[in-house]
Amino acid sequence: TAWLRSKGVFIETVEERKAAAEARKNKKFDGAAGIYDIRPGMPPPPLSFKYVRVPCDDSVAFEEIQGFGYDACDNFLEMLKPKFAGGNVDSDKAQRAAMQHLGNSVPTLGDKGMSTLADAAEDGAVEVFALVRPAASNKHTGVYIYLDEVGMLKGLRPNRRASGIAKTCGFDDAQFFGDVFMGRVQVTPSPTHNIDFCANDLDSGARWLKAATTENYDYNMGMRQISDTMAEMRGGGAADDDAEKEGEGYKWSQDGDDLEISVEVEADVTKKDLKISFGQEKISVKVKGDTKVELTLFDKIRPDECNWTLSKGKLTLTMEKQVSGSWPNIVRWSESTS
């Protein structure tokens, strides 16, 4: 995100959207303390949940922490930013990472690009890694690792215990750098909210950990079978997730975890001309006051993990699915066949 901004691509991030919402609510979040600074006459936070710090130093014990929040959402995305704030970004590592993600033709980051990354590192940036996705078998609760998005670029120490936990869940090659945090999110019944994840949830005999590999495999296979069956019913054969598909006024694609929608807009459109709304099951895009795209999605997404970019007449929306798996369509069948 920071690198794209340094190249002149307009972006609205999750953090900016949440900050605007917080300003409207007249509350100030103190992420370092894990609580809100309430103005006189305002009620205390209604949400209380536990989470765990996994230090990168193997000799330091896991730390169970009490967290609080106001909003029914994944509060960790905001409250953990101060935990990751600070540190210097290695320019060589940053350039190599850019080339790895965007190809060898990517231009040198330069002073401006490095300055943007340094600012992002100083403010703190939270990345989410799903260990177990919500499903009926786990009462619609997901377990996630929250890590420093630029931890590797800062040269932080590898977190071997976090990688070991991920491997137990079926992710053999996952790497983490620096201290990470682990938490649990429940998506059903709505709305999405944080619930307790305790230190004893990291015991080798913990039920969620023992079931993680099977749950991840079974759910992904089940979703793939459903997707292929629905595609065959429509006469298209087995589903091809990576293929870009046409919608009315947009194009879309997906992988197991994410969706991407692209919309062509006029070349003179700027960030101020756009109004984009992400809900759990609906999204809308307005350009200069006119509705360009309005969809009721096939399944739920995580609004707090959505973002968009605008570059050279192309608007791109990126969304994370609440439950991993292939979707047979971007919208519900009633909408797509109406």
N, C-alpha and C positions, 0 to 999 in steps of 0.2 A: 504493500500500500504506500509506504513512504517513498519507495523508489519510483513508483508510477507518478506520484505527485511531483517528484523532483523533475519529471520529464514533461510536466504540463498537462497530465490527465486529471480531469476533475473527478473527485471521489467523495461520496458521503459514506462515512464509516459508521459502524455500530456505535462507537463511542460518541460520535457527534450527535447521533440521533438520541441516544440515551441522555446526553448532557442537556440537550434541548428540552427533553421531557422533564428532567429534574428541575430545570429552571422554571418551567411552567408550574410545577408543583410547589415551588417556593421552599424547597428543601436543599440542604447542602450535604453531600455524602463525604464522610471522612473514611476513606478506604483504608488508611493506615491503621485506624482503630477498629475497623470492621463495623462501625455503627454510623448512624446519621446524627448530624448536629441539628437538633430540633429548635425551631423558634418558639418563643413563649406561647403557650396555649395549644400547641400541636401535640397529638398523641404519640406514644412510643411506637417503635417498629413492631408490626404484628407478626413478622416471621422470625423464627428462631431455628437454627440448624447447626449441626456439627460438621466439621470437615477436618482433613488430615494433611499436615505438611510432611513431605518425604524429602529429607535433606540429601544433597548429593554426597555428603560425607558419610560413608558407611558406618562410622563409629558413633554417629549421633542418632538417637532414638527417634522414631516417629512422634510427631506432636499433634495431639488432638486439640482443635481450636473451636471455640464457640463463635458462630457468626449470626448476624442479624440483617434484616432487610425489610423494606417497605413493599416492594412490588412483587407480584406473582410472575416471576421470570427467573432466569438463571442469574442470580445476583453476583456470582463469582466473576463474571466478565467485567464488571466495574470495580468491585471491592478488592480484587487482587492486583489491579494495576500498580498501586504504590509498592506492593511487595517486589515487583520486578523493575521498578524505576531505578535509574542510575547505571553507571558502567559505560565503558568506551567500546565502540564498534571497530573491529579490525577491517581496514579498507580492503586488504587482499582477500579476506574471507568473504566480504560482502560482494566483491566483483565476481568471485568464483560461484557464489550462490546465485547471482543474477544470471550468469551464463548457463548454469545448470537448469534453471527454470525457464529461461527465455531464449536460450540458444547462444551459440558462439558469436553471432552477429550483433549481440546487444552492445550498445556503445558504453564507453567507460563512464562510470558513475560521476566522476568529477567532484569538485568541491561542493557544488550545490546538492548533489545526490547524497554525498556523505554527511553533509550538514543536516539534511532531512532525516536520514537514518539515525544520526546522533540525537536529534530532538526526540524521535520516537523512542529510542532506548532510554533517554532521560525521563520521559513521561511514563514509561511502562506500557507494554503491549502483551495482551493475554491471548494465547493460542489454546485451542481445545482439542484433545485427543480422546475419541470415544473408545472405551474398553468394552462396554456392553451397551447395546442400544435398547431402548424401551420396547417391551413386547408383552404379550399376555402372560407368558410363562414367568416373567419376573415382576408381574403386577405393574407393568408400564413404567418401570424405573430404569434409568440409565446411570452408569457409573463412568466418570470422566476424569482424565488427567488434565490439569490446567498448568501450562508451562509458559516460560518467557519466550515470546515469539522470536526474539533476536538473541537468545541465550548462546547459541552456537557462534554467532558473529561477535559476541562479547568475549569469546574464549572461555566461557564457564566450563567447569569440570563436568565430565559425563556423569549422569545419574544412573548408576548400574542397577540400583534397586528398582527404579521406575521401569527401566528396560526389562528387568526380570519379571515384573508384574505383567507388563504388556505381553511378554512371551508366553506366560501362563495362560493368557486370554486368547492366544493364537496369533499374535503379531510378532513374528520372529525377528524382524529387522528394525523395529522401532527404536529410535535413539532420542534421548532427552539430555538437556544440559542445564546444570544448576539445580537449585531446589525446585520441586514441583509440588502441587497441591492436588488432592483427590476429593471429589465430592459426588453427591448423588442428586439426580433431578427426576421428578415424577411428572409425567405429561398427561396422565389420565387418572382420575377425573380432572378436567380442565379447571382452571388454567395451569400452565406449567409452573412448577415451584420447586425450590430446594427442600430436601429432607435430609435427615441425619446420615452421615457416613462417619463411622467411628473408627478408632484405632484398631479395635478387635476385628473390624471388617477386613483387615490385612493379614489376619491369621491364615495359615496355609489351609486350614479346614473350613474357612468361611464358605457358606453355601453359594454365594454369588460367584466367587472365584472358581469353585469347583465346576460350576455349571457354565462358565463363560464361553469356553471353546465350543461346546455343543450348541449352546443357544445361538452364538454368532453364525455357526455353520448352518444349523437347521433353518434359521430365519432367512438367511441369504438365499439358500437353496429353495425354500418355499416361495419367496418373493420372485425368484427367477422363473420358477415353474408357472406361477400365476401370470406373470408378464408374458411368457411365451404362449401360454394357452389363450390369453386374451388377444394377442397379436395374430395367432392362427385363426381365431374366430373372425377376425376382421380381414382375413385373407392375405396377411403380410408375412406369414412364416414366423420363425423364431425372432424374438426381439433383438435389435441391435442397439444397445444403449448408447454407444459412442456416436452414432449417426445423427447429424443435425436434421431436425424435423420442422416442417412448415406449420405455422399457425396463422390465424387471421390478423395480419399486421405485425407479426413477430416470427422469430425462429427460436427453437429450443433444443437443448441437449441435456444429457444427464450422465452421471456415473452412479455408483452404489450409494454415495453419501450426499451428492450435491446436484443441483439443477442450475442451468444457465439459460437465460432468455436474452436475446438480442433484438433491439428495435432500431430501425433506421429513422433518424431525425434530420431536420434541416441543418445545414452546415453552420448557420449562425446561432443555433440554440446553445445557450449557456446554462450553467448550474442553476441560476436564478429562475430560469424558465420552467424548471422541472418540479413536479410534486409527486413523490413516489411513496406509496404506502405498502407496508408489509404486515399482513396478519397471519395467524396460524394457518388459515385455509383460503385466504383471499389476498390478491395483490392488485394494485392499480397504478397506472402511469398516466400522468397528465402533463401535456406539453403546451405551454402558453395558454393554460386554462382549458384546453380540449382533452378529453379522455382518449388516450391512444390505445391503451390495453387495460382490460379489467377482467380478471379471471377468478373463478372458483376452482381451487386446485384439487387434483385427484386425491391427495392426502395432505397431512399436516407438515408444515415447515417450522423452523425455529426463527422467529422474527429477530431475535437478538443476535443471530448469526448471519443476517443478510446484509448485503452491501451492493452498491452500484458504482459504475464508472462511466464517464462520458469522454469520448475521444473521436475527433474527426467525423462527426455526424453519426456515430454509432453509440447507442446507450446499451450497456450490458448489466443485467441484474444477476447476481449470484446468490443462491439460497441453499441452506443446509436442511436436509430432510430430518424430521424428528426421529424417524425410524429408518435405518438403512435398508436399501433394497431397490429393485428396479420398478419403475412405474410404467404401466402399459400406455398411459396417456398423461399429458400435462394437466388436463382438466377432467372434472367428473364427467361420466358418460352422458348424463342428462343434459349437460351444457354443450358437450361436443357434438351431440346428435340432434340438438334442437334446431 
